[in-house]
Amino acid sequence: MEEDKRISYFCLGLGIGVAVGILFAPKSGEETRQLLRSKADESKDFLKQKSVELKDSAVELADKSKLALQRQKEQLAAAVDAGRQAYKESITTDAADEAGA
């Protein structure tokens, strides 16, 4: 969410900067258009880079989540097995006590 705000603010700042630059630019129309094209290309490259970084972060987060889920499954399975074993031991102990009594 915060990443979206940064990109929005970047684009807003870029637009304002371009507008102010055009108003006060001492350059010719062709030079100004060329400058605008280069800045637009820079912005496009920046956004592509950020989208790749965001995708990589999402993939990394998904991988970490999968590992955490797998660990939780293993711990739950171990707890269930321990509970079954304790139950079996309890029944065996109770049966032995009743037979001895």
N, C-alpha and C positions, 0 to 999 in steps of 0.2 A: 504494500500500500504506500509506504513512504517512497519507494522507488518510483511509483507513478507520479507522485507529487514533484519529485526532483525533475523528472523528464518534462512535466507540464511547465514547471517554472523555467526550465532551460529553454523550452520552445518559446514561451512568452518573452523571456529576456532577449532571445535571439530576434524575435519579431520587432520588439521595441528598438533594439539596437540597430537593426536594418533600417527601420523607419527614420530614426534620428540621423543615422548616417547618410541617408539619401537627402534629407533636408539640408544638411550642413556640409555635404561633400563638395570639395572644390574640383572634382574630377568631371570628365566628360561623360556623356550618356553611355558610350560604349565601355569605358573603363568601369563605370558604376555597374552596368549589367554583368560584366565579367567578374567583378568583385562579388556580386550577389550570387552568381552561379557557383563560384568557388566556396562561398560560405554555406550555400545550400548543400553542396557536396560534402563539406565537412560535417554538417549537421546530420546528413544521411549516414555517413560513416560512423558517427558517434552513436546514433540510434541503433545501427546494426550491431555495433560492439556491445552496447548495453543489452540488447535482446539476446545475444549469444551468452553473455554473462548471466543473465536472468535464467536462461534455459539451463545452463550448467549448474546454477544454484538449485534449481528445481530438481534436476536429476540427482544431484548429491543429496538433497533432502529426502527424496523418495528412497534412495538407497539406504540412508540411515534409518528411515522409518521401517523399511523391510527388515533390516537387521534387528531393530528393537522389537518388532512384532515376532520375529522368529525366536528371539531370546525369551520373550514372554510365553510363547507357546511351549518352549522347552521347560521353563520353570513350572508352568501349570501342569504339564505332563508328569514332571518329577514329583510334584506335590500330590497329584492324584495317585501315582504309583506308591508313594510313601503312605498315603492314607489307606490304600488297599492292603498294603503289607501290614500296617499296624492293626487293621481290622482282622486280618487273617491270624495274626499273632494273638490278638485278644480272644478270638474264638477258640484257638488251640489251647491257650492258657485256661480259659473257662472250662473247656471240655476236660482237660487234665485235672483241674481242681475238682470237678464233679465226679470224675472217675476215682480219684483218690479219697473222696469223702465218704 
